[in-house]
């Protein structure tokens, strides 16, 4: 598998088929007896921002912590739990309950649900 | 069949908006039929691009933004993403300004205050409406813009002169403004937001390879019809405003192209066409910005969900509409803003289109449905030509005015 081509930046869907996030980062594990191997994939804005440069990473971390959204740590998923679903990757998790949706939950609670009609459709 | 008809109707609605109406009116009023070539080239380019984005979605099941992030990585994707965000913001402002001006023509209330109810209406439809309702409803209403084509016919379109316009002919004076108008027409017609919007619709409707024929027909005929309306505006302006020596510096002047044909219904009809076209475009652009952001960052996006289910997605269009109101409230002239955004479009276009062309030649994404050399050549040529033209004409126009 070509990691950067086939894994990084791929769309990840959760158990229910909801779009959960993108593969924002890949964590390699160095081993004494053998080549490094992929241990985890990460989903999270700080991981993503860090790819643009360390300063962006720190900025995003400060925003995360400052607003009280999260402690800035990404969601880490062991590679063994990631299923290749062809076009996209699938994981056996509930997006709603993971760190990947910290911002989603925070915005829902503090912004969107305070606007009338957020829960309805015509 | 229904799918094709709906697709075509939607494209007419999506095509006709503040940019195409104002640039076509200006082009006709100032240069008669001398800029028909720019409209024809831009339409050809748009047909190819729209067909490609539908094909990308049908074969690879990716929207354009999804594919760009995956294929080129996030560090590259931020560049076109930022470009598109700025552009969508500018154009959204211009479109809402267009609706406000149309209402101003009908009511006399200053446009800068009317933009508030306009923005509220845009947001309410996005917040409570569904994708299908927005697309099909606006598409049907968009048929009112065919009044420009009727006007051009009734005015006795000089076919020979109009066809002659397919060959560029720079007038002896006004080089810079002729070039600038050509750039504006390209920018007004080839709107980058349409590419991602169209592919998002196709992914949401789960297009398959068996839909490729429908896609081709919709792209070809739909964009053809849309451009027919733009041509109608250009011709009506050329046949009424140009002989009267009216240059279009304000929308009030553009509205004068219809009364010679429709009498006292002329101005209200112009206002209705402008309002419907711009309103539909405003909805699409705000939605597209939310699509583009959601697809760049992997958020859930589904126009048929309740806002609370896609909080981040809903927040993007809400903020976009809020921010876009500010310049109009501050008194920026929507027509000037429109022309500016058309020029910016042409400059941003290469960074959106060139990665797109790479994708359309990548077996990984489109398999055996890769682009032919003709499609690649046409699109690359027009985009690069527009870019060069913009680099030359925009500074000249700014110095000249």
Interface residues (C-beta under 8 A of the other chain):
Chain A: X4 X8 X9 X10 X11 X12 X18 X19 X20 X21 X22 X24 X43 X45 X48 X51 X52 X87 X95 X103 X104 X105 X107 X108 X111 X112 X113 X115 X117 X118 X119 X120 X121 X122
Chain B: X60 X61 X62 X66 X69 X70 X73 X74 X75 X78 X127 X128 X129 X130 X133 X294 X297 X298 X299 X300 X301 X304 X305 X306 X307 X308 X311 X312 X314 X315 X318
